[in-house]
Amino acid sequence: GRFAATARYLEGMVRLEQHRAADAERLFTRAARLRNDYLAPRERLVELYVAQVRPADIRSQLTEIETIRPLTLDELVLEIVADDPILPAEDGIATM
C-alpha cells in the first residue's frame, strides 16, 4: 500500500508537470484509494478540481480530507465557495 500509493502520487505529479491533467487525476485518485490517510494526492485533486471549476468534486475531496485532519482556513473558504450557487454547475450551466 504505502509504496504503491507514493509511486502513483509521484507519477501523477509528473503527469501534472506534463500538462496531462486527466492522467494526473487518475493517478492521484488511485494513490488516495491505495492509502486512505494519504493527504497529498487528495490535496492535489482539490487543486485540480478548483482549476477545472468542479464544485461537487472539490466538496467530495474536502470531506475526505476532513476525516483525516481539520480543514485549513483556505480549504474552509474553498468549501464555502464550492457551495456557492452562483458557481457554474458541472454541466457548465450556472445555477441560482
Backbone torsions as a table, in degrees:
resi	resn	phi	psi	omega
1	GLY	NA	-57.7	-171.5
2	ARG	-62.3	-48.4	-177.8
3	PHE	-70.4	-38.3	177.9
4	ALA	-64.5	-41.0	179.1
5	ALA	-64.0	-43.5	179.0
6	THR	-64.0	-41.1	178.7
7	ALA	-61.6	-45.1	179.1
8	ARG	-63.3	-40.3	178.9
9	TYR	-61.5	-47.7	-179.2
10	LEU	-64.6	-38.0	174.5
11	GLU	-60.8	-41.2	178.5
12	GLY	-61.7	-39.8	178.2
13	MET	-63.2	-39.5	177.0
14	VAL	-63.4	-45.8	180.0
15	ARG	-61.8	-37.9	177.9
16	LEU	-62.2	-43.8	177.3
17	GLU	-62.1	-29.9	179.4
18	GLN	-86.3	6.5	-178.9
19	HIS	60.4	37.1	177.6
20	ARG	-111.5	73.2	-172.2
21	ALA	-61.0	-41.0	-178.2
22	ALA	-63.3	-42.1	177.7
23	ASP	-66.3	-42.2	179.0
24	ALA	-61.1	-44.5	179.5
25	GLU	-59.3	-45.2	179.8
26	ARG	-60.8	-43.2	-178.3
27	LEU	-70.8	-40.5	177.3
28	PHE	-63.9	-40.7	178.4
29	THR	-62.4	-42.8	178.9
30	ARG	-63.1	-43.7	179.5
31	ALA	-60.9	-42.5	-179.5
32	ALA	-66.0	-35.5	178.5
33	ARG	-72.2	-34.5	179.3
34	LEU	-67.7	-32.2	179.8
35	ARG	-141.5	99.1	-175.3
36	ASN	-57.2	-29.2	-176.5
37	ASP	-92.7	9.8	-178.0
38	TYR	-85.0	106.5	-174.4
39	LEU	-74.3	-39.6	-172.1
40	ALA	-52.5	-49.0	-179.7
41	PRO	-65.4	-34.6	178.4
42	ARG	-66.7	-39.4	178.1
43	GLU	-65.5	-39.9	176.7
44	ARG	-66.4	-37.4	177.2
45	LEU	-61.8	-41.8	177.5
46	VAL	-58.6	-46.0	179.9
47	GLU	-60.1	-43.2	177.3
48	LEU	-60.8	-46.5	-177.2
49	TYR	-66.8	-34.1	175.7
50	VAL	-64.0	-46.8	-179.5
51	ALA	-61.3	-31.7	-178.4
52	GLN	-96.1	4.7	-178.6
53	VAL	48.7	65.4	-180.0
54	ARG	-119.9	77.1	-173.0
55	PRO	-56.1	-41.0	-178.7
56	ALA	-63.6	-40.0	179.6
57	ASP	-71.6	-35.2	175.3
58	ILE	-59.6	-50.8	-179.9
59	ARG	-58.4	-43.5	-178.3
60	SER	-60.2	-47.5	-179.8
61	GLN	-68.1	-38.8	177.9
62	LEU	-63.4	-36.5	176.1
63	THR	-62.4	-42.7	178.2
64	GLU	-65.3	-43.6	179.0
65	ILE	-60.2	-41.4	-177.5
66	GLU	-64.8	-22.3	176.0
67	THR	-75.5	-16.7	-177.6
68	ILE	-98.4	-40.5	-178.8
69	ARG	-156.5	163.0	176.3
70	PRO	-63.7	147.0	177.6
71	LEU	-69.2	146.8	174.5
72	THR	-76.0	168.2	177.3
73	LEU	-58.2	-44.2	178.7
74	ASP	-60.4	-41.0	179.7
75	GLU	-67.9	-37.3	176.5
76	LEU	-62.5	-40.8	177.0
77	VAL	-64.0	-43.1	177.3
78	LEU	-59.7	-40.1	179.5
79	GLU	-61.7	-42.4	178.8
80	ILE	-66.1	-45.7	-179.3
81	VAL	-64.4	-39.1	179.7
82	ALA	-63.8	-27.7	178.8
83	ASP	-86.7	-3.6	-178.8
84	ASP	-67.7	122.2	-176.9
85	PRO	-69.5	-7.6	179.6
86	ILE	-85.4	-16.5	176.9
87	LEU	-61.9	147.6	176.1
88	PRO	-62.7	141.6	176.5
89	ALA	-70.1	168.3	-179.2
90	GLU	-56.2	-31.0	-178.4
91	ASP	-85.8	4.6	177.1
92	GLY	89.2	-1.3	179.9
93	ILE	-98.7	121.1	-179.7
94	ALA	-65.9	144.2	178.1
95	THR	-111.6	154.7	178.2
96	MET	-138.0	NA	NA
